Amino acid sequence: MRISKAGLLVALAFLAPILVELRTVLAWADIHLSVLETVFVGAIIAAGLLLWAFLPEDGDETTSDRDVSNSEL
């Protein structure tokens, strides 16, 4: 995973206020989204975030190479 589970949960939780404010900002530009369209956009963004989060990380190092226990410090 590219992000911790807690970090992913926080990122997904921040989507709700961002989407609500996105409707407000777009309304200033005379672009009106219905609630259903906002849910659809939110689902696309959430799916993209989840797809990115579950892709394997780039690089040659393995998980054991990245994890350092306290005894190695």
Buried (B, 14 or more C-beta within 10 A) or exposed (E): EEBEEEEBEEBBEEBEEEBEEBBEEEEEEEEEBEEEEBEEBBEEBBEEBEEEBEEEEEEEEEEEEEEEEEEEE
